[in-house]
């Protein structure tokens, strides 16, 4: 599969080996790499003109892929309509499915008519309590897409312990990859200093181990806040916390 993706980007077959040696597996990998950085990496393998053509072609392919993906998402959202069978399962008699422009209203309730299946009936979207949770443009969906983008993005500066930007981010914010995609985490505004303090306290309490994240529910935010006031800090936290503040 990797060879199929790369062979569209090169004119000479032997150039594929150079891309594989540098762990480039797709046009997205090449396009996410800075142009000057890509030329520097390929300097000892290819001439500048050939390297520029490969990078420019990869950028064009990546843009077309993103455009295709956007069009696909648009087609999916246009079909967001509850079917008659789905409405019957919910039992909401006051919900009326809108009539399509080319549909005869008199034939809506005929038992012999052909059943229609769309994204709503397949994924049971009409039973979702929150309509925003079904949206592909909600905050949590954008957050997941952003982490996926960072995973396939290379660091501009070589970091020994991080092969991509996502791993580099995990060194500073390891809690982000374990954050629950709930409405509370998407809608409730939290000051950044509060997040920093919680991560710092959790790190000290775990003595440098894994950091656990707390997911707040919308109806229990006040309770969680009152519980945090009663939380006792570990003995060594009072001495180590001031040191960390001045790092």
Backbone as CSV, one residue per row, in Angstrom:
resi,resn,N_x,N_y,N_z,CA_x,CA_y,CA_z,C_x,C_y,C_z
1,UNK,0.836,-1.208,0.000,0.000,0.000,0.000,0.871,1.259,0.000
2,UNK,1.953,1.227,0.780,2.857,2.373,0.831,3.514,2.617,-0.515
3,UNK,3.907,1.538,-1.189,4.536,1.672,-2.505,3.565,2.264,-3.520
4,UNK,2.301,1.899,-3.429,1.300,2.452,-4.342,1.131,3.951,-4.135
5,UNK,1.162,4.390,-2.884,1.009,5.818,-2.616,2.226,6.613,-3.081
6,UNK,3.412,6.059,-2.870,4.629,6.800,-3.206,4.932,6.806,-4.696
7,UNK,4.500,5.772,-5.410,4.850,5.697,-6.831,4.146,6.774,-7.658
8,UNK,3.069,7.361,-7.112,2.408,8.467,-7.803,3.162,9.788,-7.634
9,UNK,4.096,9.832,-6.702,4.780,11.089,-6.390,6.134,11.226,-7.066
10,UNK,6.661,10.148,-7.614,8.010,10.175,-8.187,7.948,9.828,-9.673
11,UNK,9.001,10.233,-10.380,9.133,9.880,-11.791,10.103,8.724,-11.993
12,UNK,11.061,8.606,-11.097,12.034,7.526,-11.168,11.758,6.523,-10.054
13,UNK,11.646,5.231,-10.366,11.334,4.226,-9.340,12.340,4.186,-8.200
14,UNK,13.610,4.475,-8.484,14.624,4.399,-7.440,14.456,5.488,-6.378
15,UNK,13.660,6.512,-6.690,13.429,7.565,-5.702,12.551,7.086,-4.548
16,UNK,11.794,6.037,-4.781,10.915,5.516,-3.719,11.740,5.028,-2.541
17,UNK,12.871,4.413,-2.816,13.728,3.893,-1.749,14.218,5.020,-0.844
18,UNK,14.551,6.158,-1.432,15.018,7.286,-0.626,13.912,7.791,0.303
19,UNK,12.681,7.800,-0.187,11.564,8.233,0.656,11.298,7.243,1.784
20,UNK,11.396,5.964,1.477,11.182,4.948,2.506,12.277,4.984,3.560
21,UNK,13.500,5.289,3.141,14.602,5.365,4.103,14.385,6.475,5.118
22,UNK,13.711,7.533,4.685,13.413,8.652,5.579,12.047,8.518,6.238
23,UNK,11.411,7.342,6.078,10.134,7.015,6.727,8.982,7.886,6.221
24,UNK,9.033,8.257,4.947,7.896,8.912,4.301,7.027,7.835,3.666
25,UNK,5.759,7.749,4.099,4.879,6.684,3.630,3.710,7.187,2.794
26,UNK,3.501,8.482,2.716,2.370,9.012,1.958,2.635,10.463,1.593
27,UNK,1.742,11.001,0.759,1.858,12.410,0.386,1.636,13.319,1.582
28,UNK,0.794,12.883,2.520,0.537,13.684,3.712,1.791,13.815,4.561
29,UNK,2.579,12.739,4.662,3.826,12.800,5.424,4.792,13.810,4.819
30,UNK,4.874,13.822,3.500,5.792,14.749,2.828,5.269,16.179,2.909
31,UNK,3.964,16.361,2.703,3.383,17.709,2.718,3.445,18.343,4.103
32,UNK,3.366,17.523,5.157,3.425,18.052,6.520,4.837,18.424,6.944
33,UNK,5.826,18.050,6.140,7.217,18.401,6.421,7.556,19.736,5.763
34,UNK,8.238,20.578,6.495,8.646,21.866,5.948,9.467,21.676,4.675
35,UNK,9.240,22.563,3.707,9.898,22.403,2.406,11.419,22.449,2.536
36,UNK,11.929,23.406,3.280,13.381,23.501,3.456,13.933,22.297,4.206
37,UNK,13.165,21.810,5.195,13.599,20.633,5.937,13.622,19.403,5.040
38,UNK,12.635,19.297,4.144,12.596,18.167,3.217,13.783,18.213,2.258
39,UNK,14.108,19.397,1.768,15.264,19.535,0.876,16.557,19.192,1.595
40,UNK,16.648,19.582,2.863,17.849,19.274,3.632,17.998,17.774,3.844
41,UNK,16.876,17.086,4.087,16.934,15.633,4.293,17.280,14.885,3.008
42,UNK,16.809,15.407,1.875,17.038,14.738,0.591,18.281,15.244,-0.132
43,UNK,19.035,16.119,0.515,20.172,16.756,-0.147,21.210,15.746,-0.617
44,UNK,21.502,14.755,0.203,22.530,13.772,-0.132,21.981,12.616,-0.959
45,UNK,20.697,12.614,-1.246,20.081,11.498,-1.959,19.603,11.906,-3.353
46,UNK,19.016,13.107,-3.462,18.480,13.573,-4.741,18.950,14.994,-5.007
47,UNK,18.896,15.397,-6.259,19.201,16.781,-6.580,18.030,17.665,-6.176
48,UNK,18.277,18.943,-6.065,17.280,19.873,-5.536,16.031,19.933,-6.408
49,UNK,16.182,19.895,-7.716,15.032,19.987,-8.612,14.093,18.797,-8.444
50,UNK,14.652,17.589,-8.368,13.821,16.394,-8.192,13.123,16.398,-6.840
51,UNK,13.828,16.848,-5.801,13.231,16.898,-4.466,12.092,17.912,-4.414
52,UNK,12.265,19.054,-5.093,11.209,20.066,-5.112,9.966,19.566,-5.837
53,UNK,10.158,18.847,-6.923,9.015,18.306,-7.662,8.239,17.304,-6.810
54,UNK,8.959,16.466,-6.078,8.288,15.484,-5.218,7.491,16.189,-4.124
55,UNK,8.087,17.194,-3.495,7.403,17.900,-2.409,6.187,18.669,-2.929
56,UNK,6.338,19.361,-4.058,5.213,20.119,-4.618,4.070,19.196,-5.033
57,UNK,4.424,18.063,-5.623,3.393,17.098,-6.021,2.678,16.537,-4.799
58,UNK,3.417,16.289,-3.729,2.810,15.766,-2.502,1.848,16.780,-1.894
59,UNK,2.199,18.063,-1.948,1.314,19.103,-1.415,0.008,19.157,-2.201
60,UNK,0.091,19.035,-3.519,-1.112,19.047,-4.356,-2.002,17.848,-4.041
61,UNK,-1.399,16.672,-3.905,-2.166,15.463,-3.598,-2.822,15.575,-2.228
62,UNK,-2.109,16.108,-1.244,-2.669,16.258,0.101,-3.846,17.229,0.100
63,UNK,-3.737,18.319,-0.664,-4.842,19.289,-0.747,-6.072,18.675,-1.405
64,UNK,-5.862,17.885,-2.443,-6.992,17.229,-3.103,-7.648,16.207,-2.182
65,UNK,-6.852,15.529,-1.394,-7.412,14.551,-0.451,-8.265,15.245,0.597
66,UNK,-7.789,16.379,1.101,-8.568,17.125,2.080,-9.863,17.660,1.474
67,UNK,-9.799,18.111,0.237,-11.007,18.602,-0.433,-12.020,17.475,-0.628
68,UNK,-11.534,16.296,-0.992,-12.428,15.141,-1.146,-13.074,14.771,0.179
69,UNK,-12.296,14.845,1.253,-12.814,14.506,2.576,-13.880,15.512,3.017
70,UNK,-13.669,16.784,2.726,-14.660,17.807,3.072,-15.955,17.587,2.300
71,UNK,-15.842,17.265,1.017,-17.040,16.996,0.214,-17.791,15.773,0.727
72,UNK,-17.056,14.775,1.182,-17.693,13.575,1.728,-18.446,13.895,3.008
73,UNK,-17.844,14.697,3.881,-18.521,15.084,5.117,-19.757,15.922,4.825
74,UNK,-19.684,16.759,3.806,-20.845,17.568,3.426,-21.994,16.690,2.952
75,UNK,-21.681,15.666,2.172,-22.716,14.744,1.708,-23.352,13.998,2.871
76,UNK,-22.554,13.663,3.882,-23.083,12.945,5.038,-24.020,13.820,5.852
77,UNK,-23.653,15.082,6.053,-24.494,15.961,6.865,-25.771,16.358,6.142
78,UNK,-25.755,16.392,4.822,-26.970,16.727,4.074,-28.043,15.661,4.230
79,UNK,-27.641,14.440,4.550,-28.597,13.341,4.694,-28.996,13.132,6.147
80,UNK,-28.760,14.123,6.994,-29.096,14.005,8.409,-30.593,14.242,8.585
81,UNK,-31.378,13.175,8.375,-32.836,13.261,8.451,-33.367,11.967,9.073
82,UNK,-34.209,12.101,10.062,-34.762,10.932,10.729,-35.744,10.207,9.819
83,UNK,-35.603,8.898,9.692,-36.519,8.106,8.880,-37.791,7.820,9.661
84,UNK,-38.820,7.382,8.954,-40.092,7.088,9.614,-39.937,5.926,10.591
85,UNK,-39.123,4.917,10.214,-38.905,3.778,11.099,-38.194,4.211,12.373
86,UNK,-37.223,5.135,12.232,-36.495,5.608,13.401,-37.397,6.402,14.332
87,UNK,-38.288,7.217,13.767,-39.213,7.996,14.586,-40.185,7.079,15.313
88,UNK,-40.616,6.010,14.654,-41.531,5.058,15.286,-40.866,4.344,16.452
89,UNK,-39.568,4.058,16.326,-38.853,3.394,17.413,-38.740,4.293,18.628
90,UNK,-38.553,5.595,18.386,-38.447,6.528,19.499,-39.798,6.720,20.173
91,UNK,-40.858,6.671,19.393,-42.192,6.833,19.943,-42.630,8.277,20.048
92,UNK,-41.946,9.174,19.356,-42.319,10.590,19.382,-43.329,10.848,18.274
93,UNK,-44.614,10.890,18.647,-45.662,11.056,17.647,-45.696,12.466,17.073
94,UNK,-45.162,13.427,17.829,-45.211,14.803,17.346,-44.088,15.114,16.366
95,UNK,-43.166,14.179,16.167,-42.079,14.388,15.211,-42.567,13.982,13.830
96,UNK,-42.452,14.878,12.889,-42.899,14.609,11.526,-41.701,14.699,10.595
97,UNK,-41.487,13.645,9.869,-40.376,13.650,8.925,-40.746,14.524,7.744
98,UNK,-39.895,15.482,7.383,-40.219,16.360,6.251,-40.272,15.583,4.950
99,UNK,-41.164,16.006,4.074,-41.331,15.342,2.786,-40.270,15.814,1.808
100,UNK,-39.674,14.875,1.125,-38.671,15.208,0.127,-39.330,15.857,-1.077
101,UNK,-38.594,16.666,-1.844,-39.201,17.361,-2.994,-39.800,16.414,-4.024
102,UNK,-39.172,15.263,-4.243,-39.656,14.326,-5.257,-40.461,13.182,-4.661
103,UNK,-41.001,13.361,-3.456,-41.724,12.300,-2.762,-43.206,12.637,-2.703
104,UNK,-44.042,11.630,-2.912,-45.491,11.801,-2.870,-45.968,11.637,-1.432
105,UNK,-46.562,12.671,-0.809,-46.990,12.557,0.593,-48.020,11.469,0.814
106,UNK,-48.831,11.151,-0.182,-49.880,10.143,-0.013,-49.320,8.736,0.104
107,UNK,-48.064,8.534,-0.305,-47.469,7.202,-0.282,-46.497,7.013,0.876
108,UNK,-46.511,7.950,1.829,-45.555,7.853,2.926,-45.836,6.670,3.831
109,UNK,-47.119,6.341,4.017,-47.484,5.309,4.982,-47.860,4.000,4.311
110,UNK,-47.534,3.831,3.052,-47.810,2.562,2.395,-46.829,1.498,2.879
111,UNK,-47.314,0.331,3.336,-46.406,-0.706,3.853,-45.527,-1.311,2.780
112,UNK,-45.958,-1.217,1.516,-45.193,-1.850,0.449,-44.084,-0.963,-0.101
113,UNK,-43.975,0.262,0.410,-42.971,1.154,-0.140,-41.575,0.717,0.292
114,UNK,-40.580,1.089,-0.466,-39.197,0.698,-0.205,-38.646,1.461,0.997
115,UNK,-37.946,0.746,1.863,-37.364,1.375,3.039,-36.124,2.169,2.647
116,UNK,-35.967,3.319,3.311,-34.817,4.170,3.046,-33.866,4.105,4.242
117,UNK,-32.617,3.984,3.947,-31.600,3.950,4.990,-30.642,5.116,4.765
118,UNK,-30.394,5.858,5.825,-29.452,6.961,5.755,-28.565,6.938,6.994
119,UNK,-27.749,7.982,7.157,-26.813,8.020,8.278,-27.537,8.045,9.620
120,UNK,-28.734,8.628,9.653,-29.479,8.708,10.905,-29.935,7.344,11.379
121,UNK,-30.493,6.540,10.465,-30.994,5.226,10.845,-29.869,4.226,11.078
122,UNK,-28.803,4.332,10.316,-27.703,3.373,10.455,-26.987,3.544,11.789
123,UNK,-26.710,4.787,12.176,-25.963,5.049,13.403,-26.866,5.441,14.567
124,UNK,-28.180,5.340,14.400,-29.131,5.596,15.484,-28.929,6.995,16.075
125,UNK,-28.808,7.981,15.210,-28.510,9.334,15.664,-29.708,10.017,16.304
126,UNK,-30.928,9.543,16.006,-32.102,10.216,16.541,-32.270,9.963,18.034
127,UNK,-31.608,8.933,18.593,-31.704,8.648,20.020,-30.633,9.363,20.831
128,UNK,-29.778,10.103,20.198,-28.712,10.790,20.910,-29.283,11.976,21.670
129,UNK,-29.036,12.067,22.985,-29.618,13.164,23.761,-29.097,14.536,23.365
130,UNK,-27.874,14.602,22.875,-27.277,15.886,22.509,-27.006,15.902,21.014
131,UNK,-27.594,16.853,20.305,-27.406,16.927,18.859,-25.979,17.306,18.499
132,UNK,-25.341,18.074,19.367,-23.961,18.483,19.097,-23.011,17.294,19.120
133,UNK,-23.352,16.256,19.907,-22.497,15.070,19.968,-22.490,14.313,18.646
134,UNK,-23.498,14.527,17.804,-23.572,13.853,16.506,-22.872,14.635,15.408
135,UNK,-22.482,15.846,15.700,-21.900,16.696,14.665,-20.438,16.349,14.439
136,UNK,-20.030,16.371,13.177,-18.627,16.107,12.842,-17.789,17.375,12.965
137,UNK,-18.425,18.500,13.283,-17.693,19.751,13.451,-17.729,20.216,14.906
138,UNK,-18.065,19.327,15.829,-18.084,19.697,17.239,-16.646,19.848,17.747
139,UNK,-16.522,20.386,18.935,-15.194,20.667,19.486,-14.387,19.395,19.708
140,UNK,-15.028,18.337,20.224,-14.295,17.096,20.481,-13.839,16.429,19.190
141,UNK,-14.662,16.515,18.124,-14.254,15.945,16.837,-13.066,16.710,16.262
142,UNK,-13.098,18.030,16.410,-11.963,18.836,15.951,-10.713,18.505,16.762
143,UNK,-10.892,18.246,18.059,-9.757,17.915,18.925,-9.111,16.597,18.504
144,UNK,-9.932,15.581,18.218,-9.406,14.288,17.768,-8.707,14.426,16.421
145,UNK,-9.317,15.193,15.522,-8.705,15.392,14.209,-7.380,16.136,14.329
146,UNK,-7.308,17.062,15.265,-6.066,17.811,15.477,-4.963,16.907,16.019
147,UNK,-5.299,16.027,16.971,-4.304,15.091,17.497,-3.828,14.132,16.413
148,UNK,-4.756,13.706,15.551,-4.378,12.827,14.440,-3.440,13.551,13.484
149,UNK,-3.701,14.830,13.257,-2.836,15.619,12.376,-1.447,15.775,12.990
150,UNK,-1.385,16.000,14.301,-0.092,16.133,14.972,0.681,14.822,14.960
151,UNK,-0.045,13.700,14.982,0.616,12.397,14.968,1.373,12.169,13.666
152,UNK,0.861,12.716,12.573,1.499,12.532,11.271,2.359,13.732,10.883
153,UNK,2.605,14.629,11.824,3.445,15.799,11.552,4.804,15.608,12.212
154,UNK,5.838,15.806,11.456,7.189,15.642,11.976,7.642,16.918,12.685
155,UNK,8.503,16.739,13.668,9.049,17.882,14.393,10.068,18.612,13.521
156,UNK,10.038,19.937,13.568,10.996,20.714,12.783,12.413,20.525,13.309
157,UNK,12.539,20.364,14.618,13.831,20.087,15.230,13.839,18.643,15.715
158,UNK,14.927,17.986,15.489,15.024,16.576,15.858,15.017,16.429,17.380
159,UNK,14.062,15.691,17.888,13.959,15.386,19.312,14.114,13.880,19.472
160,UNK,15.023,13.471,20.290,15.358,12.055,20.389,14.181,11.226,20.889
161,UNK,13.436,11.761,21.860,12.368,10.972,22.478,11.024,11.178,21.796
162,UNK,10.945,12.053,20.799,9.673,12.331,20.123,9.881,12.275,18.621
163,UNK,9.206,11.331,17.979,9.321,11.206,16.534,8.366,12.096,15.775
164,UNK,7.304,12.577,16.444,6.348,13.469,15.795,5.893,14.530,16.790
165,UNK,5.066,15.446,16.304,4.633,16.569,17.142,3.726,16.100,18.279
166,UNK,2.944,15.047,18.045,2.050,14.548,19.095,2.842,14.025,20.288
167,UNK,3.920,13.299,20.023,4.753,12.792,21.120,5.453,13.934,21.847
168,UNK,5.840,14.960,21.092,6.461,16.119,21.732,5.461,16.849,22.628
169,UNK,4.200,16.932,22.180,3.157,17.550,22.999,2.871,16.720,24.240
170,UNK,2.936,15.392,24.103,2.667,14.509,25.240,3.700,14.675,26.346
171,UNK,4.881,15.142,26.004,5.891,15.384,27.030,5.488,16.536,27.945
172,UNK,4.744,17.487,27.412,4.301,18.641,28.201,2.893,18.461,28.758
173,UNK,2.010,17.841,27.975,0.620,17.640,28.387,0.215,16.185,28.189
174,UNK,0.657,15.268,29.043,0.290,13.853,28.866,-1.177,13.568,29.124
175,UNK,-1.894,14.518,29.732,-3.300,14.299,30.050,-4.212,14.451,28.843
176,UNK,-3.740,15.104,27.783,-4.610,15.381,26.640,-5.059,14.112,25.933
177,UNK,-4.197,13.101,25.859,-4.542,11.882,25.143,-5.521,11.011,25.929
178,UNK,-5.727,11.313,27.214,-6.659,10.548,28.038,-7.910,11.353,28.376
179,UNK,-8.049,12.519,27.783,-9.192,13.381,28.070,-10.464,12.806,27.457
180,UNK,-11.532,12.727,28.244,-12.795,12.191,27.760,-13.487,13.206,26.854
181,UNK,-14.087,12.702,25.776,-14.756,13.567,24.798,-16.203,13.798,25.212
182,UNK,-16.396,14.454,26.324,-17.731,14.695,26.858,-18.152,16.134,26.607
183,UNK,-19.457,16.380,26.785,-19.972,17.737,26.608,-19.401,18.681,27.661
184,UNK,-19.161,18.146,28.865,-18.618,18.990,29.928,-17.240,19.511,29.569
185,UNK,-16.403,18.640,29.017,-15.056,19.064,28.641,-15.059,19.945,27.404
186,UNK,-16.142,19.916,26.631,-16.213,20.723,25.412,-16.801,22.108,25.659
187,UNK,-17.738,22.217,26.620,-18.475,23.465,26.804,-18.004,24.278,28.004
188,UNK,-17.560,23.606,29.069,-17.181,24.326,30.278,-15.815,24.981,30.110
189,UNK,-15.776,26.291,30.281,-14.531,27.036,30.171,-13.733,26.907,31.466
190,UNK,-12.460,26.560,31.339,-11.580,26.384,32.491,-10.351,27.266,32.293
191,UNK,-9.972,28.076,33.285,-8.752,28.887,33.148,-7.526,27.997,32.965
192,UNK,-6.620,28.430,32.116,-5.435,27.616,31.822,-4.579,27.418,33.067
193,UNK,-4.532,28.422,33.949,-3.716,28.294,35.151,-4.249,27.183,36.052
194,UNK,-5.570,26.952,36.004,-6.159,25.874,36.798,-5.713,24.517,36.280
195,UNK,-5.643,24.381,34.950,-5.180,23.123,34.367,-3.728,22.872,34.737
196,UNK,-2.916,23.916,34.650,-1.492,23.777,34.976,-1.312,23.356,36.424
197,UNK,-2.060,23.975,37.331,-1.934,23.639,38.749,-2.358,22.205,39.025
198,UNK,-3.442,21.744,38.381,-3.907,20.380,38.597,-2.892,19.362,38.082
199,UNK,-2.319,19.626,36.906,-1.318,18.712,36.363,-0.075,18.689,37.242
200,UNK,0.323,19.843,37.739,1.510,19.918,38.586,1.302,19.168,39.900
201,UNK,0.137,19.362,40.503,-0.166,18.668,41.756,-0.256,17.163,41.533
202,UNK,-0.887,16.741,40.422,-0.994,15.312,40.122,0.374,14.697,39.884
203,UNK,1.249,15.446,39.227,2.600,14.938,38.955,3.379,14.760,40.254
204,UNK,3.255,15.728,41.154,3.960,15.628,42.430,3.385,14.499,43.273
205,UNK,2.048,14.373,43.267,1.412,13.320,44.062,1.782,11.935,43.570
206,UNK,1.976,11.800,42.266,2.338,10.495,41.706,3.836,10.274,41.679
207,UNK,4.605,11.268,42.193,6.067,11.178,42.243,6.657,10.903,40.866
208,UNK,6.160,11.612,39.872,6.710,11.495,38.530,6.129,10.377,37.706
209,UNK,5.096,9.694,38.218,4.488,8.592,37.474,3.441,9.095,36.503
210,UNK,2.528,8.203,36.114,1.466,8.568,35.175,0.491,9.516,35.846
211,UNK,-0.037,10.440,35.063,-0.958,11.449,35.569,-2.380,11.059,35.204
212,UNK,-3.262,11.025,36.184,-4.656,10.682,35.936,-5.451,11.955,35.715
213,UNK,-6.374,11.909,34.768,-7.210,13.064,34.452,-8.586,12.881,35.056
214,UNK,-9.200,13.995,35.430,-10.531,13.987,36.027,-11.507,14.565,35.023
215,UNK,-12.571,13.822,34.733,-13.598,14.293,33.805,-14.773,14.798,34.609
216,UNK,-15.096,16.065,34.471,-16.168,16.678,35.232,-17.480,16.572,34.485
217,UNK,-18.528,16.162,35.171,-19.866,16.131,34.597,-20.507,17.498,34.780
218,UNK,-21.431,17.818,33.909,-22.052,19.136,33.932,-22.821,19.383,35.225
219,UNK,-23.467,18.331,35.746,-24.318,18.522,36.916,-23.554,18.379,38.225
220,UNK,-22.250,18.106,38.174,-21.507,17.888,39.409,-20.239,18.724,39.465
221,UNK,-20.220,19.818,38.723,-19.015,20.652,38.706,-18.795,21.305,40.066
222,UNK,-19.879,21.785,40.665,-19.750,22.438,41.959,-19.302,21.460,43.034
223,UNK,-19.787,20.186,42.958,-19.394,19.191,43.937,-17.915,18.855,43.817
224,UNK,-17.454,18.729,42.580,-16.040,18.420,42.366,-15.165,19.553,42.861
225,UNK,-15.622,20.801,42.633,-14.842,21.953,43.074,-14.727,21.996,44.591
226,UNK,-15.835,21.645,45.293,-15.790,21.639,46.749,-14.921,20.520,47.288
227,UNK,-14.887,19.387,46.571,-14.046,18.272,46.997,-12.571,18.607,46.842
228,UNK,-12.236,19.373,45.794,-10.830,19.719,45.564,-10.295,20.620,46.676
229,UNK,-11.185,21.435,47.277,-10.739,22.304,48.352,-10.349,21.503,49.586
230,UNK,-10.969,20.335,49.764,-10.693,19.504,50.919,-9.549,18.531,50.685
231,UNK,-9.017,18.488,49.443,-7.948,17.550,49.120,-6.667,17.955,49.837
232,UNK,-6.016,16.985,50.485,-4.774,17.236,51.196,-3.597,16.982,50.275
233,UNK,-2.653,17.871,50.292,-1.465,17.723,49.475,-0.495,16.770,50.160
234,UNK,0.291,16.039,49.398,1.300,15.159,49.991,2.361,15.983,50.694
235,UNK,3.060,15.410,51.694,4.046,16.181,52.470,5.141,16.789,51.613
236,UNK,5.633,16.025,50.601,6.745,16.530,49.801,6.301,17.549,48.768
237,UNK,4.970,17.759,48.625,4.491,18.709,47.623,4.822,20.147,48.017
238,UNK,4.843,20.424,49.342,5.086,21.792,49.787,6.519,22.237,49.487
239,UNK,7.428,21.289,49.433,8.825,21.641,49.165,9.164,21.590,47.684
240,UNK,8.502,20.682,46.935,8.836,20.521,45.522,8.075,21.493,44.632
241,UNK,6.885,21.911,45.044,6.086,22.810,44.222,6.769,24.155,43.985
242,UNK,7.345,24.809,45.021,8.044,26.077,44.743,9.215,25.916,43.793
243,UNK,9.902,24.763,43.867,11.031,24.539,42.965,10.568,24.468,41.517
244,UNK,9.442,23.788,41.282,8.941,23.647,39.918,8.476,24.978,39.344
245,UNK,8.024,25.868,40.206,7.519,27.151,39.722,8.617,28.011,39.115
246,UNK,9.873,27.754,39.515,10.975,28.588,39.029,11.852,27.862,38.038
247,UNK,11.374,26.702,37.470,12.158,25.987,36.462,12.123,26.744,35.145
